Amino acid sequence: MSARSLNKVMLIGNLTRDPELRYTPTGAAVCTIGLATNRSWTTEAGEKKEETEFHRVVAWNKLAELCSQLLTKGRKIYVEGRLRTTSWQAQDGAQRNTTEIVIEDMILLDSRRPVTVGTGEEAAAGDGSHEPAVVAGQGTPTPPKNTSKPSAQPEPPKDPKEPGSETVSPDDIPF
């Protein structure tokens, strides 16, 4: 029986640049993302310290296309995936290595909405709520909520015989 192992990465951070979407010769979408994570602590002397790590994140196929459409520099996201290390020979003959996170899931953690140039209207990239929009592996983003303003016309009066048309005072509620 072989020994079990685990290669799993979970990160929450901010994008350091806009995503880059490319396609392989076979047509598979590949999106590369720069992600920064911060760690802060207090030394024994009471001094506050902070350290930032920069990560190379890669998404494939449908998730890659979604990342390129939804993500922009500065967005806060959660990603989950695995580590992959690649080696190659550089042009100067030196052996190079890079470690990247190949993601399978991504969740948007902020509610930023880009502004359309010239109109001042917000685009439909988010719903403006403080709820995170979930984008799972091969899934689709959460649809935006209806943010249209109520019409200027008042509602017609309800028939007093219809259920739910009674006026209830807070004093009428027994709890």
N, C-alpha and C positions, 0 to 999 in steps of 0.2 A: 504494500500500500504506500502510495506517495504522500509526502508531507503536504499539508494545505498551506496556501499562501494567500495574501490579499494585496491588491494594488488598487487603492481607492483614494481619491483626492476630493476634498470639499473645500471650496474657497468662497469668501465674500470679499469683494473689493470693488475698486473703481477702474473703469477703462482708461488707459493712458493715451489711447489714440483711437481714431475711427477704425472699424473692422476693415480688413482687406479680403475681398471675395475673388477667388480664382477658380478655374475649372481644370481638371486633369485632362489629358488627351482622350480618355474614355468617357468624359462628360460628367464626372463626379464633382460636386461643388465642395470647395475647401475654403474655410474662413479662418483667418488668423486674427487673434485679439491680444492686445497687451493689457494685463491686469495688474494693479498694484494693491498689495495688502499691507496693513499697518499693524504693528505690535507696540504697545506701550506698557511701561512698568516703572516702578519706583525703586531706586537703589536703597541699600541699607542706610545710606547717608540722607535719605529723604529726597534725593534729586529725581525729577521725572525725566524719563528717557523715552524716545520713540525711534522705531526702526521701520523702514519700508522695504518690502521685497517686491521684485518685479517678476512676473510670470508670463511665459508664452503659452497661449491657450489656442487650441485648434478644434474646430467643429467641422463635421463632414455632412454631406448630402443635404437633406431638408433642413436640419438644424443649422447648417452653415448659411443657407439662404435666409432663414429667419433672423439669425444673428446680424447679417449684413443689413437687413431691412429695419430692425428694431433698435440696434445699439448705436450709440455715438459716444465720443470722448466724454468722460466724466460720469457716465451712468453707473449706478451701483447695481451689481448683479451677484447672484449666487450661481456657482457652477459646480458640477459634480462629474467626475470622470476618472481617468487613470493616467499614471506617469508613463511616458515613452521617451527613451533616450536614443538618439540617432548619432552615428559617427560618419564622417566623410573626410576626404582628403581635399584640403584647400588648394588654391592655385599656386601658393608658395611652397607646396609640398608638405605642409604641417598637417598633422592629424587633428581634426576638430570634433567636438562633441557638443550636443545641445540636448537639454531635457525640456520637454513640453508636456502640457496637460491636454489629453485628448478627451473632450467633454462629450457626455451623453445626455445631460440635462442642464437647463439654464432657467433661472427665475429672475425676472426684473424686480428689483427691490425699491425702486423709486418711482415717482409718478411724473417725471418730466414730460412736458409736451412741447415740441418745437413750434415756433410761431411761423406762420406762412409769411414770406416776405411781401410787404406792400399792403396787405389787407388787415393785419393786426389780429386776424382770427387764428385760433389754435387749430392745429391739424389733428387728425383723428389717430395719432400715434399712441394716445393714452386717454384715460378717462378722467384724470384730474383728482381721483380719489387717493386716499393714502393706502389703499389695498394694493399689494403687489400683484402684477399680472404674471401668471404662470405660463412658461413656455417649456413644456416637457419634451425631451428627446425628439420624437417625430410629431408632436402635437402642434396645436395652433395657439396663438395668443388669445387671452381673454378678450371678448368683444367689448368695445367701449359702451359705457352706460349712456342712456339718452340724456343729454345735457341741454336739450332745447328749452327755451323759456316758455312759461305757460302763455296761452293765448290771451289777448286783451279782452275777449268777450267773457262775461261771467257765466258760470254754469247755470243751467235752468234749475228752478226750484224743484226739490224732490217732492214726490207725492207722499203725504204723511202716512198713507196706508202701506207704503213699501217698507220692507225690513231694512234697518240701518239708517232710516231717515229721521229718527228721533234725536232730539237734542239732549245730550247727557252732560250733567254738571259734574265736576270733580268731587263734589260733596255727595253725589249719588253712588259713588264707587265704595263698596264696603271694606276695602283694605287699604 
